[in-house]
Amino acid sequence: MNHHYNFGAMTDSQRAVGRKFLATPTFGVVGASKDRTKVGNEILRWYQSRNLDVVPVHPKEPELEGIKAITDISELVSPSTTALSIITPPRITLAVLTKAKELDVPFYWIQPGAEDEAVLTFIKENGLTDRVIQGGPCILVLGDGVRSHL
């Protein structure tokens, strides 16, 4: 897919989802990384620096940025009150969304590049459109602006 992302812009419907997303009590970062130059690590630190309750999800690392990690979203303490930031290759994103829907995760912020046609089709076919931010908005760029309207 040849996307032309606008990282700093949101539609009204994305803003509405963003407010619900950021009002959720807990956050999971799927695709968190120990490499501080990677977006997955930057997003984990974004939540951490704002004193938000965040858990990194990583298949191998026991902790990231001093926070105990879980290996899979099935280990979330309370999936139905946890919003997920997803920074993974599209194939993994699709698997995460499939499992997250079963776990009743309420909201998802899919970082630019973590989606493809299969992911977008899944979102549409499973009635998740009003629970997902995707298609360009970056939480690192827009998160504080959305939080200021909570």
Long-range contacts (C-beta under 8 A, 24 or more apart in sequence): 1-116, 1-117, 3-112, 3-113, 3-135, 3-136, 5-112, 5-113, 5-135, 5-136, 6-136, 6-137, 7-112, 7-136, 7-137, 7-138, 7-141, 7-142, 8-137, 8-138, 8-141, 8-142, 9-136, 9-137, 10-133, 10-137, 10-142, 10-146, 13-130, 14-133, 14-135, 14-137, 15-146, 15-149, 16-130, 17-107, 17-130, 17-131, 17-132, 17-133, 18-109, 18-133, 18-137, 18-142, 18-143, 18-146, 19-146, 19-149, 19-150, 20-106, 20-107, 20-131, 21-83, 21-107, 21-108, 21-109, 21-133, 21-146, 22-83, 22-143, 22-146, 22-147, 22-150, 23-150, 24-81, 24-82, 24-83, 24-106, 24-107, 25-53, 25-78, 25-81, 25-82, 26-53, 26-54, 26-55, 26-76, 26-77, 26-78, 26-81, 26-82, 26-83, 27-52, 27-53, 27-54, 27-55, 27-82, 27-83, 27-84, 27-85, 28-54, 28-55, 28-56, 28-57, 28-70, 28-73, 28-76, 28-82, 28-83, 28-84, 28-85, 29-54, 29-55, 29-56, 29-57, 29-84, 29-85, 29-87, 30-57, 30-73, 30-84, 30-85, 30-86, 30-87, 30-88, 30-92, 30-96, 31-57, 31-85, 31-86, 31-87, 31-88, 31-92, 31-111, 31-114, 32-56, 32-57, 32-58, 32-61, 32-64, 32-69, 32-87, 33-58, 33-64, 34-58, 34-61, 34-64, 39-87, 39-111, 39-140, 40-87, 41-65, 42-140, 43-85, 43-87, 43-111, 43-139, 43-140, 46-139, 46-140, 46-143, 47-85, 50-147, 55-82, 72-99, 73-99, 73-100, 73-103, 73-105, 74-99, 74-103, 76-103, 76-105, 79-103, 79-104, 79-105, 80-104, 80-105, 80-106, 81-106, 82-106, 83-107, 83-108, 83-109, 84-108, 84-109, 85-109, 85-111, 85-139, 86-110, 86-111, 86-114, 87-111, 87-114, 88-114, 89-114, 90-114, 90-115, 90-116, 90-118, 90-119, 93-119, 94-118, 94-119, 94-122, 97-122, 97-123, 97-126, 97-128, 98-122, 101-126, 101-128, 106-131, 107-131, 107-132, 108-132, 108-133, 108-134, 109-133, 109-134, 109-137, 109-139, 110-134, 111-138, 111-139, 112-136, 112-137, 112-138
